[in-house]
Amino acid sequence: MKEKDYEAVKIEGRKKKDDCIWKSSGAVSLQTCESRPDDCEGCPVETALTKIASHKQRHFFSRDFFDQCYVKACAIQKPPCPFAGPCMANWSRTNPAASRVLTMMGIGSLSVGANASLVQQVARRNGLYVDLLSRLFRLRNLGKISPDEKLTPDILDLHTVEEQFMLVASALFLDCPELLDLRAFAESIFEKGLLPHGLLNSVSKERTQEELCDAFRAIQGLAILNLIPAFDINMLGKLHHDIATTRYFSMATAQMALTVQRILQSHTYQPVSLSDETVEYAVTLTSFAKGLLGKVYKGLSITPSELAAAVRIVRVLKAIPEDVAFNAGRVLLNEILRLDELGTLNMVDAQPILTGVVASGLVLTPSERTLISKAVLRSFHGQFKKLGDMYADPASLLAIMGSDNLVRNSDQFEALAYAELPEAEEELDPALLGCEMPYDLFYSRGHSWVRSEKDDSFLVGLDDLVAHLIGNVDVVEMPKPGEQLRRGKPALRLIRDGKSVEVYSPMDGEVMVVNQSVVDTPRVLSDKPYNDGWLLTIRPRIDEDNLSGLMFGQNAHDWQRSEVIRLSEMFQDKIATAADGATLAHDALAGIPDVRWSKVLSKFLRG
């Protein structure tokens, strides 16, 4: 979406340069600062905070279906929304801030599917967002803050860097940063996490583990606020060097250090590393994982979280053979199932263990994935309906999201997204000459339809308008399973009376299954285009714009009406209709003299 489509929300209370903690600390270079006007407008810190606090982040994947929804019913409500399926599919891309948050959690850039998107919707409407909004309204009604003020760390009684970082991360993940005074949060995180011992000494060897964690959380918090680019490059290089050479007594802290190094690497271009002693420590823990869990090794109590952190370290640094990492992943997998059997598994513990399993590279079988899904669900049974500590504990909220992103095939999330969707009883639009066009499908300009399936694949077919035009096809030449398709390129061929037309793929992806029934009996393609006449299933290539060329809802219907007008203008009153005179006849082109079937179809199928 274009920048002009969004109205930036101004951040109140800009500070003068003389009072600016960013300048006084050296985070922003003196030369950069002195080149700005007195009101700090144009400062990289100011610019980044203004951008992140805008009403809508410009680079989010389009969410028009959700934002402009007039039904105001989600899949979690009864009766479920009839448009839940395509709405979930449209939400299947997470926002850039959410991707950064997942990186902060050690999950990295794993794909986020419709399940994680559903968690975002549920939490956005019924969890943290609603809680923050109600607090804001209550404080304004009580006169404790003005109508223009937003929530600050002090108002919310959040005193630690961890609490503040988690809340900012949650708000960004859920796309509701406009409720928070991000300047106040950024300055508090910066001041509490990086300034107590001086910026350049914040991650020195003299710092305690708790102080190091605060510094790392501060850097992560500033990273998700896009403020790191505003820092002086020499200072970032010093931080990166100190992180690499400091010994860590906790694997979890060392893993945080590695995450921060990767954040800084894109600015400093320094290699990601930890001290040899720390790496050797992580290798030893991973190699002897099974015998060490629950014991003390060189003063370190080996918990599943510590082992998971060690796995992530050695895999990032490529300091361990694959088979050893797989074995460690297997130990973590067994541990999460053991905790579930004892009834002691909780989501905050499960999240780092699951990230360790993923980092190990261990490939889970479908049965193992199912077992983990059920374990995670049992550990937070009813969480999405009762909400529980989701209101007060952003860390728990992030853990739920992260675990869901890893598990992916959770039965409950699938049930929420696809629960017995009622079939809408729609009257046929006379402007479409009686052609059906279900509202719960996506449509391409090449007259194919697309439907999201539960296994992250997409079912593809031809719409009813083209089905009326193709008539009795003799042969359908399908692609082979495993073949790679490109959006806008030929995917299959229809042949009739020796003439052929090509059907173009609506998206990039791999062919999974072809409908053999259509190959054996081509007539079903025109008789039941939305049911038995589907063509193939595609495993889409993960790409931000893979669905961007598709249409949905009213937009799709408006486009189809224009296609019917185009058809009518081509043949005027010659197009064949049924007995009622208002419905397009089957094989509508057959009765038109001198018509070239393939030429007409090519004009519509090419889009």
Beta strands, then each sheet from edge to edge (+ up, - down):
strand 1: 296-297
strand 2: 300-301
strand 3: 442-443
strand 4: 448-452
strand 5: 458-462
strand 6: 475-477
strand 7: 484-485
strand 8: 490-496
strand 9: 499-504
strand 10: 509-514
strand 11: 536-540
strand 12: 551-552
sheet 1: 1+ 2-
sheet 2: 7+ 10- 11+ 5- 4+ 3- 12+
sheet 3: 6+ 8- 9+
end
